[in-house]
Amino acid sequence: MSWRYSLKLMFLLCSSSSVFIQDPYPILRHFDARDGLPSSEIYDIIQDRQGYIWISTDNGVSRFNGYQFENFGPEQGLSDPVVFHLFEDHRGWIWMYTFREQVFIYRDGIISEFPYTELLKQFKPRQSPRLLEWFYVDQQGNFFGSLHEGSIVRIDTTGQYTDITADIPAGYIIWHHEGYQFFSYKRYPPEEGFAPIYRVPIKEAVALTIVQPDGSKTIVNKPWYRYFNSNSSNKFFQKNSYRRLPARDRILMQFDDRIELIEVSTGETVQHIPYNQGTILTQLECEMSSLVFQGHNYAERGLSIHDRNGFRQNLDNLQHPRLKVLLDHTIPNLLEDRQGGLWIPTIENGFIT
């Protein structure tokens, strides 16, 4: 089945979306470098407050108005054009994180480097392949980032650096801030002197620390494996999965051998199902339809589409998607725009909308 035909089926499945009230036969559009993108290799996509779509690639960033692409690269101040992540802050500034571990800001038509990038680099672990897993800028202008080794750090507007997870030595971390949940993972083993719950044998169990909205901590242990053993390292936090999600009472977590539905207030597992089909890179629960989309890498590359109803009550829905499409593509992120339109970037072949 061709990807174009598969996507037509997908959009028919999405017919409950408000988009289809206006047009029951939507036109799929595919864009790549031939249409004006700086590259067809896409890493991230966002919509800003003015409605523009921003796309990051391995050859610069593009701003799309629905008709034309405006590209930004070295000539516009983006000295490292390989941009992995995009973020718009409360002021409308567009932040960019790049391959050479630089952070850039687009504001008032000018791209400049974040003044504290070099401060961040001082805390990069020596053997780490990259500096950041994700970053976020809050309403006060504080910069937050998850270092590759798992620490979540803050740099305030004066350049003051703080490791806000210094008292969490190891394991999974779920941190709440400004109505979002952020994820990180500190590698084992922890140093001596920490609570016994953190000093569990590697490959047997792992600690999960949930920093609640009021700052209190819920700490539980999770088995490393429930269904089968694997020689691969944990995929969930090493592949930038679920960098930031709206805060919910229950969350999904992917381990090597399974997916778990976890109650955030207690850390307890509500349900788990076996899953070893590769990494879920991104998840989008549509606001204007009854569907959930998941973008994949590795064995299950492509896009899977699920019913949203009961999604967080019964994980069995994950094992029976409505449809799988783009099976030869890696989907690094997904975007639902303000009109309910779906934007699907791929690392291999531009984006589809």
TORKE-683838 format. One record per residue: x, y, z of N, C-alpha, C, CB in turn. Coordinates in pm, whole numbers, plus 50000, padded with zeros to 5 digits. Glycine has a CB too. Layout:
// TORKE-683838
XYZXYZXYZXYZ/...
This chain:
// TORKE-683838
500854988150000500005000050000500885012450000499045000150123/500715021749905501525033749898501205042750015501305041049765/502185051450049501955060250163500855070450133503235067450201/500705074650008499645084249975498265077949994499805089249830/498095065449948496815058749964496535056150112496785045649885/497575052150186497405049650329496975062250401498695044350390/497575073550364497225085850432495815090450397498215096750397/495355087750275493975090850243493015082950332493695087950094/493355070350354492545062450447492585068250587493025047950449/493775072950626493925078550759493015090750776495385082450785/493015099650679492195111550691490695108350687492535121150580/490315097750618488925093550623488565088750763488655082450520/489525081850828489295077550965489145089351060490425068551012/489775100251026489755112151111488545120951084491035120151092/487545115751017486465124050968485665130951078485555115950885/485875127051205485175133951312485795147351343485155125451436/486975150151289487645162851314486865174251250489075162651260/486975186151311486275197751258486745201251118486455209651350/487945197451082488435200250949487505194350844489845194850930/486955182950872486175175750773484715180350769486235160950800/484335188250866483025194550857483015204250739482665201850989/484145210750718484255220150608484585213250476485315230550640/485355202450482485785195950359485845180950383487155201350312/484845173350336484845158850362485885151450281483485153150332/486535158050184487565151450103488815160150104487065149049957/489535160150215490685168950228491785165350130491225168450370/492535175550090493645173749998494925172050079493765185649899/495615161050061496885158850128497975166350052497215143750138/498855172550128499965179650066501265174250121499865194950089/502205171750034503525167050073504545177550032503855153150008/505405181450126506415191650100507805186050130506145204350184/508755189150045510155185550070511045196350012510505171550009/512325193249996513285203349948512925208749810514675197549945/512235201049729511855205749596510815216849601511305194149514/510145218149716509115228449731509635240949802507935222849808/510895240949840511475252649905512015250550044510485263049910/511785238750103512415235750232513935235350216511905222250287/514685239150318516145238250307516665223950300516785245250424/515855214350346516215200250340514945192050361517295196750447/514965179650315513845170450338513995162650468513705160750222/515115164450539515355157450665514885166350780516875153750681/513735163050836513075171750934513165165551073511585174050895/513435174251173513555169651311512445174651402514865173951366/511905186551375510905191951466509975201251389511575199451584/508765203651444507795212351380506915218351488506935204751275/506675231651483505815238451579505005249051505506655244951694/503935253951569503185265351520503335276751619501685261851498/503675288851569503845299951661502515307251682504905309651609/502535317351768501295324251805500685332051690501565333551920/501475335051588500965342051471500405332451365502045350651410/500565319451389500035309551296501055303651201498945315551219/502275309051200503315303551113503725289651160504535312951108/504085281151066504625267951097506145268651083504025257051003/506855264651189508325264351189508775249951178508905271051319/509745247651088510255234251061511765234551076509835229250919/512305225351159513765224551172514285212651092514175223251322/515435214551028516015204350941517505203250968515755207550793/518165194550888519615193250899520335203850817520055179450854/519585213350761520205223950680519525237350705520125220450529/519085239650828518475252350862517045250950907518545261550747/516435262250937515065263150986514235270550883514995270151125/512965266450870512065272850773510795277350842511735263250658/510295289150801509005294150849508045293850731509135308750909/506905287250750505955284550642504665292050668505685269350627/504195299750570502955307350585501775300550517503135321150528/501945288050474500905280850402501095281050253499575286550436/501975290250207502225291450064503715291150030501605304250012/504515297750113505935299150084506765296250209506245313150031/508005291950185508965289350292509965300850300509685275750270/510185305850421511265315350447512325307950527510755328150525/513515306650471514535298250530515575306450605515215289950423/516105300350713517105306650798518285297150811516505310250939/519485302550787520705294750796521855303650840521035288150663/523085300050807524245307850850524175322650810525505301850794/523645325650692523575339550648522645347850735523135340250503/521695341250800520745348250888521155347551035519345342450872/522345342251064522835341751201522785328151265522065351051283/522215318251194522145304651248523405297251205520845297151199/524485299151281525785294151238525865278951233526855299351329/525065272151315524955257651306523555254451252525205250751446/523435250651126522105249051065521425235851095522205250650918/522095226551165521465213651198520695215651329522535202051211/519395217451317518565221251432517655209651470517725233951401/517815204851593517055193351641515705197151703517875185651740/515685207851783514485211151860514125225851845514695207752007/512805228551846512255241951839511335244251958511505244251706/511245256752002510335260152112509985274952103510965256752251/508705278352120508285292352129507975295652274507065295152038/508565306552325508315310252464507145320152473509585316352528/506865325052593505715333552619505825347152553505525335352767/507025350852509507215363652441507125362552290508555369452479/506975350152241506975348052097508345345752040506355359752030/509375344552123510715341352075510765326652035511785344552184/511445323751926511635310051880513035305451919511415308851726/513105294851999514375289352046514735277151964514295285852197/516035275251941516525264351857517735257751924516895269651717/517745244451924518885236851977519515228851863518445227352093/520845229451851521505224551731522465212951758522255235751666/522955207351648523865195951651525145199151728524215191551509/525665211151712526905215051781526625220451921527665225551701/525435217251973525075220052111525045235052140526045213252206/524535242352042524305256652059522815259152070524925264651941/522475269752140521085274052153520965287952090520625274252303/520045289451998519815302051929518405306951957520045300551777/518215320151943516915326551966516585335351846516925334952097/515385333451792514865342451689513885352151754514175334451572/514205365151746513295375251800513445388151720513565377751951/512335394251691512315406851616513065405751485512915418051700/512945394051420513545392251289515035389251289513305404251211/515635387351406517085385251417517345372251494517775397251488/518315364351447518755352351518520065355351590518925340351419/520095352451720521315354251800521475342251891521265367451883/522695340151941522955328752027522565331852170524425324752019/521975322052237521665322952380522945326252455521025309752432/522965336852537524225341152599524835331252697523995353852670/524075321252742524595311952841524815297952784523645311152960/524965296952652525235283952591526525277952644525315285252439/527565285852654528865280652701528775276152846529955291352687/527935282752926527735278353064527125264453065526835288253141/526155261852979525565248552969526615238052935524465248452865/527465241252840528445231652792529425227352902529215237452675/529625235753003530545232253110530065220153190530725244153203/528785217153181528215206453262527915194053179526965211153330/528395193653055528205181852973529105170653022528485184952825/528565158653051529395147253090530425144252980528515134853117/531605140153021532715138552928532405128852816533945133953002/531765117752846531515107352745530125108152684531725093752806/529395118752713528035119952661528055123552513527235130452741/527195117152430527165120352287526535133852258526415109752213/525735139352349525115152352327524865159052461523795150952247/524545171852454524375179752575522965178552632524685194252547/521935181352550520565182252599519665171852537520015196052573/518715166952616517625158752567516425167352530517235148252671/516125177552610515055187052581515355200052653513675181452623/514645210852613514755223452685513395230252688515825232752619/513255239952778511985246952798512305260552859511005238652890/511535270752821511685284152878510355287852942512115294752768/510385290853072509115293053142508665307653135509255288753288/507555310553204506945323753195507805334753255505605323553265/508775331053339509695340853398510975342453316510035336753540/511085334853208512285335853125513405326553168512785349853125/513145317653265514155307953307514285297053202513795301853445/515525293353173515815282653078515995269653155517095285852994/515265259253115515405246053174515845236253067514075241353239/516715227053105517165216953012517465203853083518375221652936/517225192853013517595179753065518925175753001516485169153037/519975174953084521255170453033521155155752993522365172553139/522035151552903521965137852854522125127652967523035135552749/522875131053071523045121553181521865121653277524315124653258/520885130853257519655130053332519315141653422519685118153411/520285149853460519995161253547519115171353474521285167853595/518175177253547517375188253495517935201053557515835186453527/518385210253473519075222253521518275234653483520505223053464/518495245253560517865258153535518935268853524516845261653648/518785277653425519605289653413518645301453414520505289553283/518765310053515517835321353523518295332653433517695326353668/517575343553433517855354453339519165361753370516715364453341/519755359253488521035365353523522215355853499521015369953668/521915343453455522975333753431523275324853550524205340753392/522425325153652522625316553768522205302353734521825321853890/523105292653757522885278653719522515270453841524135272853650/521455262153830521015253653940520635239953886519825259954016/521105229353951520655215753921519465213054011521805205153942/518255213253954517065211954037516775197354073515865217953965/517555188054019517395173854053518635168354123517095165653926/519395177254187520645172954251520405162554360521365184854311/519225162754423518935153254531518285140454480518045159654634/518205138754349517695126354289518865119554220516505129154188/519425108954278520685103554227520565095254101521315095454331/519415089054076519355079553965517905076253933520135066653997/517705070053817516405065053779515605074753695515635061453900/514335071153674513415079353596512965091353679512205071153549/512765102553611512285114653677511115120253596513435125153692/510015123153665508915130653607508775143453689507575122253607/508925154653621508965167753690507825176353639510335174853668/507115182853729505985191453694506395206053698504795188953790/505935213553597506185227953597505235234553498507685231153560/504525244753546503645252853462502635244553382504465261253367/502085234353448501045226453384501545215953287500135235453313/502835213153288503405202853201504125192353285504375209153099/504315180753222505145170153279506355168153190504335156853294/507535168153252508795166553182509455153553228509725178753206/510185147253137510755134053164512275134353151510175123653069/512915126753238514365125253229514755111753287515095136853305/516025108353269516505095353317517965096553355516315084353209/518275094053484519655094153532520205080053532519745100353672/521375078453474521965065153462522415059853598523135065453366/522455046553606522935039753725524435037253713522175026353747/525155034153822524655033053959524795046354034525415022054035/524005048754137524135060854217525315059754313522845063654294/525695071254365526755071554464526235066354598527315085754479/527175062654684526795058254818526185069854897528015052354893/525375066454994524835076655083523415080755053525685088455078/522855075854942521475079254910520525068554964521295080854757/519245071554960518235062555016518315048854949516825068554999/518015038055024518105024454968517245022454843517695014455072/516135029654831515275027654716515995030954585514015036154729/517045039254593517815042654474518955032854447518365056654487/519285024654547520445015854534520025001654500521265015954662/519105000454406518664987254363519604982154255517204987654310/519784968854245520714963454145520294967054003520814948154159/521254971153924520984974653786520464962453711522234980253718/519554964553617518894954353538517904945853618519924945353475/517704949153745516684942453824515494951653850517264937453956/515784963953888514734973653915515294987553891514184972154060/514404997253886514805011053862513865020053941514795014553710/514405030653997513605040054075512885049953982514495047554176/511675053254019510905063753952510605074554055509585058153888/511095086654032510835098054120509915107754049512165105054163/508755110354108507805119854051507835132354140506355113754042/508315143354083508305156154154506945162454129509495165554107/506105162354232504715166754217504645182054202503875162254338/503495187154157503385201754139503685209854264502005205154092/503435204354383503725211754507505165210054553502795207254616/505995202854474507395200954509507695188254587507865212454587/506655181754638506885169054709507275158154611505625164954789/507885147554664508385136754578507695123554610509905135154594/507305116554506506795102954516507835093854453505385101454447/508325083854529509405075254481508955060654489510705077454563/509025053754377508685039554373509715032354288507245037354318/509785019254304510655011054219509815003954113511445000854304/510385002953992509754995653883510674984253840509435005053764/510134972353811510984961653758511634965953627510164948753737/512864961853608513534964953482512834957553367515034961053488/512484944953392511744937153293510544930453361512654926453227/509444929653289508274922253335507984910253244507064931453341/508374911253117507974901053020509144893252962507214907452910/510214900152926511334893152864512574901852881511064890152713/513724895252871514994902352886515404908052753516094893052942/516244918252758516724924752636518114930052662515764936152590/518974929352563520324934652578520394949452542521294926852491/519314954952489519324969052451519134977752574518244972052347/519624990152566519444999552675518035005352669520505010752670/517615011652779516265016752783516045027052673515975022852919/514975025352596514755033652478514025046452512513995025952374/513185046052615512215056652633512875070352651511355053652752/513875071052737514455084052765515685086952679514825084852909/516195077152608517385079652528517055085152390518175066952515/515795085352354515425089652220514505101852221514755078352147/514595109852329513815122152337512315119852334514205131152224/511855107952366510435105252362509705113852464510165090452386/508565119352425507705126452519508485136952597507045116452615/509145145852529509955155852599509125164052696510635165052499/507915167852652507045176152734505605172852698507335191452714/504775170352800503385167152778502515175252874503125152152795/501295178852835500385184952932500185175653052499025188252866/500175181453170500055173453292498735165853295500165182353416/498825152953326497645144253334497745135653459497515135353206/496595130153500496575121753618497245108353593495135119553664/497205103653468497845091153430498745093353310496795080253400/499895086753310500835088453201501245074753146502075096353247/501695074753022502265062852961503775063552969501795061252815/504405052353005505865051353003506255038752926506445051153147/507245040152841507735028852763509055023852821507915032752615/509105010852848510315004052892510784994952778510074995953023/511904988152799512414979252695511394968952651513654972152744/510654963252746509804951852716508314954752727510144940652806/507924967352759506524969752789506194984752784506174963952927/504884987252790504345000552815503524999852943503495005652694/503705009753030502955010153155502085022653161503905009553276/500895021053219500035032253252500205034853401498525029353214/500645046753437501055049753574500205060953631502545053453580/499745059053753499015069353828500045079153883498145063053943/499935091753843500975101453876501005104454025500755114253798/499865104854091499835108654233500535098554322498405110354279/500535085754282501105075154366502315068254303500055064954397/502475069654173503535062354103503195047854075504785062954182/502005043454114501635029454099501255026253954500475025854193/501565014053913501225009453779499765004953776502154997953735/498975011053688497575007553672497434995453581496775019453616/498224995253473498184984253377499504984153301496974985753279/499894972353252501064971453164500794960953057502354967953244/501394963252940501254953852829502624951452769500254959252721/502894939552717504184937152651504314945652525504354922252616/505514951052503505744959252384507244959752359505154973652402/507674954552244509094955152208509234958152059509814941952243/508344966652008508324969351866509064982151828506904970151818/509944986851913510694999051883510245010651970510535002751737/510835022151945510615033852029509445042251979511875042252035/508565045952071507535055852042508175069652062506255053952133/508415076651952509115089451960508215100952002509755092551828/506955100451960506075111651986504635106751993506235122551879/503825114152066502415110552078501575123252076502145102552208/500475122952001499585134351990498165129752015499705141151851/497535135052120496135132552147495345144552095495875130252301/494685142851983494075154051912492965160551995493515149351778/492955173851993491925181352064490625181651985492405195552091/490705180851853489515182651769489045169651705489795192851662/489525158451752489025145651702489145135551814489815141051576/488705123351789488705112851893489855103251870487375105251893/490995108351820492095099751781493375103151855492325100551633/494235093051865495595094551918496555089951810495795086352052/497595097751785498615094351686499935091951757498755105651580/500655081751713501985078851768502975077451655501955065951854/504105084551669505185083451573506265074251626505765097251540/506815065851539507715055051582509065055851513507075041651555/510005048451573511325046351516511655031551529512405055351585/512775027251473513245013451482512265003751418513485009651628/511954992751485511214981751422509844986051373511064970351520/509194995251445507834999251408507825013351350506914998551530/508745016351261508755029651203507415032851140509885030951100/507045045551146505795049651086504865056151185505125037951024/503605057151147502575063951224501445054251254502055076351149/501105052851382499955044451420498855053451473500365033851526/497615049351448496435057351480495515049051569495695061951350/495115054951682494335047751782493105055851819495195044751907/492105048851873490935055551929491315062152061489765045751949/490885074452079491185081552202490305077252318491045096352180/489075073352288488135069452394488695057752474486765065752334/488825059552605489325049052691490805046552679488615036552662/491505055652613492935053552585493755052252713493475065052501/493405059952814494145059752940493495050753045494275073852995/492495043253004491875033553094492235019253057490375035253094/492565016852931492845003252886493935003552779491564996552830/495114998952816496254999052724496094989352608497524995952799/495154980152618494964970652508494664977852377493844960952541/494154990152386493894997852265495165000152184493255011252300/496305000852254497565003152185497954991352096498675005952286/497504979552131497864967752055496994965751931497774955552142/495964974251918495054972751804494784986451742493724966051848/495784992251676495565005451615494565004651501496885011151563/493905015651475493005016351361493765014551229492265029651360/494955020351225495705020251100497165023051129495135030551000/498045017551046499465020851048499855025450908500345008751095/500525036850902500935042350773502385047050782500005053950730/502955050350667504325055550659505315046250728504405069450721/505195033350705505975023450779507465024150749505475009750750/507865030750643509285032150613509805045950649509535029450466/509085053050737509475066450776509625067450928508455076750725/510555075950972510715079251114509975092251141512225080451153/509075092151240508235103651272508755109951401506725099551286/509535120751395510135126151517509205134651602511315134251481/508135139851542507225148451616505905149151540507825162751636/504865154051604503565155851541502985169151588502605144051576/502195175351502501605188351535500145188651492502385199851468/499275192851584497905196351550497805211551553496865189651648/497515217751439497435232251437496125237251496497595237451294/495945250351499494785256051568493475253551495494975270751587/493555249351370492345245851295492075230851297492475250751152/492885223451372492715209051379493445201351273491275205751372/494265208151192495025201251089496205193651146495515211150987/496515182351086497605173851132498835175951044497175159051132/500005178051107501275179851038502195168351078501925193751070/502685161050979503485149051003504875150950942502785136450943/505885154551023507245155450970507885141550966508095164951056/508795139650872509565127250864511035130650850509085118250745/511885121950900513315124050885513775120850743514085115550986/513025112350675513475107650544512915115550425513095093450529/511735122050442511045126550320510135138450345510245115350261/510635149150407509835161150422508675159450519509325165450290/507575167050494506425165850583505145165150500506365177750681/504085160450568502785158450505501755165750590502435143250491/500795172150527499735178850600498455178450519500115193250635/
